Amino acid sequence: MLLALIIANVVVDGGGIFYFYTQWTFTLVTIYFGFGSAISIYGCRKHCRKTGGNRTNHISLDSEQGTYVPPTIGEVADVSSNQSKHFDPHEATYHPTIAGPWVYAFQIIYQICAGAVMLTDAVFWLVIYPFLTPKGHGLNFMIVSMHSINAVFLIGDTILNCMRFPLFRIAYFILWTGAFVVFQWIIHACVNLWWPYPFLDLSSSYAPLWYLGIGVMLIPCYGIFALVVKLKDFSFARSFPDSYRKLR
């Protein structure tokens, strides 16, 4: 669905649409879902192979197959001592599996998308559409979809996943937005083009205030999504206390 909207937008408006922060964000969200699907498929295949291996070992050691040998008296004592050590709460430790680089990259993309989607939709619906859209220029299905469906998909995925959302990861979101601004500066330093957003125009006397305002907006945009994650954790922990797990 997301990829189809990007392709349709390119067909209608051409490759120049990628001058907009909206298309950058929409493309990143599409990459996130594609990346997540690939990781999920890999995890399912790995789990199936592991389950199959465990099933094979279980069958080969089943007493009905004639492989069971009762322990001797000395072995019983060893087994009892080993079990007591194993179940000792002071000695038993849990070592969780360390995430690989691709999983960390996936989490970073998710955390960038969260802030970028909030910023894209907030700026469009609160600033661009009511104040900067020319009169007589109405909305169409493509514009509404590009500035709403990304948030719907991402919030829906957030409800289903259990990934962490630490506040310090706002640094990646700031770097992403800064990369877009630097890209625009480089393009306009080399080619005489129109600015995709009027508040990015450096020739305006209000440019410092616009840039400061957009910079300040990064904090509440990221914070709103962090609040969504907190509300999800709180609601699920209250509704499903025995089954809901949160990564810490």
Secondary structure, DSSP 8 states (H G I E B T S, - for coil): -HHHHHHHHHHHH-GGGGGSHHHHHHHHHHHHHHHHHHHHHHHHHHHHHHHHHHHHHHHHT-GGGT------HHHHHHHHHHHHHHT-TTT---------HHHHHHHHHHHHHHHHHHHHHHHIIIIIIIIIS-TT----HHHHHHTTHHHHHHHHHHHH------GGGHHHHHHHHHHHHHHHHHHHHHS----SSGGG-TTSTTHHHHHHHHHHHHHHHHHHHHHHHHHHHHHHHHH-TTT-----
